[in-house]
Amino acid sequence: MANPKFHPFWAKCEELGVLVFMHPLGVRELEPSGRLSGNGLLTNTIGNPLETTIALSHLIFEGTLDRFPGLKICAAHGGGFLPSYANRSDAVITTFPDQVGPFPKKKPTEYIRDGQLYFDSIMFTGEAMRHLIAEAGIDHVVLGTDYPFPWNTDPVDHVMDIPDLSDEDRTKILGSTAAKLLGMDA
């Protein structure tokens, strides 16, 4: 998605001010290797969040988010592994600077909180949601359902059951942030 051939797409999305929802399809390049075969539906269990992590990381490190600073992307399944490992992405810049270049304009962790990246609530525990909120900020998390797949049979209850979340924060996740992103706020 960071390939320059997609620049016209990103430019039009930025021009229109639309929110782009990004959902993974798994890591197809790993399937022929057999690394994800066997029990556990690993193409989905590991492959989908990995694909999201790879796509978002490319958008950061290849400069797409810098080139299109008005771009807004919502990543499915809590952004894959990126919110939990973004500090590693920060560290790679200082640890292996010769292998990262040109440098992004900001630390990778800053893209998670700066208004370009948003994440849905398809996480599986209250603790996972707490961590996502801690890393991304409450204003970057929106309700997710993954319908028609039954990952979470009651996504609203999932949000309501997150410990230590204020009613205002629940309202943000359950709709007010999405309404704002979609230009539907009053």
N, C-alpha and C positions, 0 to 999 in steps of 0.2 A: 504494500500500500504506500510505501515511501518512494517507490520507483517514480522517476520524473514523468513517465507516461501518464501518471495519475494527477499531475499538477493541475491540468485544466479542471478536473473534477473537484479537487480541493479548492481551487480558486472560485469556482461557481458556488460551492457550499458556503465559503466565506462571504462572497458577495451577497448571497441570499440570506445570510444569517441563520441558516438552518442547523439543527442539531443532527449529527450523524450518529446512528446507532450501529455499533460494531459487534457482530456476533461471530464466534469462531466456527470453523468447520472441522477442527482437528488438525493435526500436523501430518498432512498427506505424505510428506517426504520421508517420514519415519515408518510408514506402513510397509513399504517393500522390504525394509530391513528386518521386519519381524519383531522389532524392539517393543512394540505395543500389542503384540498378539498374545493369545492365551486368555486366562480368566481375568475378570475384573473390568471388562469393557474399557481398557486403558486408553483406547483411542478417544474416548469421551472423558473418562475420569481424570486423566493426566493431559491428554492431547488438547482438549479444548482450552483449559486455562493456560497451557503452554503457548498455544497459538495466539491467544490474546496478548500474552506477555511479549512474545516475539514481535507482533504487529505494532504494539504501542512503543516498544523499545526502538524499532526502526523509525517510527515517526519522530521520536525524540532525537536519536543519534544521526539520522540522515538529514536533519534540518527541516523536515516538513512542518513541524509546529512553529519553528522560527519563521519560515517562509510565509506561513499563513497564520499570523497571530490572532486573527479573529475566528479561527476554526474552533468549533465545539464538538467534541466526540464523547459519546457515552459508551463505555465498554461493558459488555455483559459479564455476569458472574463475578462481580466485584473487581473487575480488571485483571482477572487471572492472578498470577503470582506477583505482578509488578508492584502493587502497593506494599507488599511485605518485603520485597527485595530491592526497592528503589535506592536504598542507601548503598547497596553493592554497586549499582549503576553510578552513583556519585563517586564511589571509591575507585572505580576503574579509570576515571579521568585522571586522577592524581597518581594512581599506581602504575598504569600502563599508558601514559600520555601519547607515546609514539604509535599506539595502536588505535587511538581514538582521534579522529580528526577529519574535518575541522570540528572543533569543540562546539557543543550546543551553546547557545547564548546564556543558558541557566543550568543549574544543577538539575539532573533528572528528577529529583524529589520535588523541585519547585514546579515542574509541569503538572504534577499531580494535584497541586493546590491552587494553581494560578488562574483558573477559570477556563482552561481549554479541555481538561479531561474530567469526566464524570463517570460514576460507577453505579451499576445497579445493585440491588440488595440480595441477589441470589447467592447468599452465603448460607452456611448450614448450622451455625450456632450463634448465639448472642455474643459470645466472645469473639468470633470471627468478625461480626458486624462492629463490635466495639473497636477492634483493631483497625478495620477499614476506615472507620470514622476518625480514629486517632491519626492515621496516616494521611487521609485525603481531606479531612474536614467535613463537617456536617453538611455544608452547602454543596458538596460534590457527590452526594449519595442520593439516589432516587429509587423508588419502588421498582422491583423486578418480579416477573412471574415465570418466565420461560415457558409460558403456555404455548402449545398444548402438552408439553412434557410435565410430568407430575413431580418434579424435584421438590417443590414446596406447595403443599395442597392448600395452605392458607397464608399467603404472603403478608397480608395485613396483620394477622395475629403474630407472625414472625417478628415484624417490626414492633408491634405493641409489647411484645415480651422481652425486648432488649432491656437489660437492667440499667438503671441509672440514666435513662434517657428522658429529657424533659418533654412535656407535651408539645412545646414549640418545635423541638427537634424532630419528634415523631411526625408532626404536621409537615415539616420540610420534606422528610423522606417519603411520606405518603402522598404528596402531591404538589405542595407549593413550589418546591424547587423545579420540578418538571414543568409546571405551568409557566414559570418564569422563563425557562429555557425554550419552551415552545411558543413564547409570546402570547400566552393566554392569561397572564396575571391581570388582575383588575387594577 
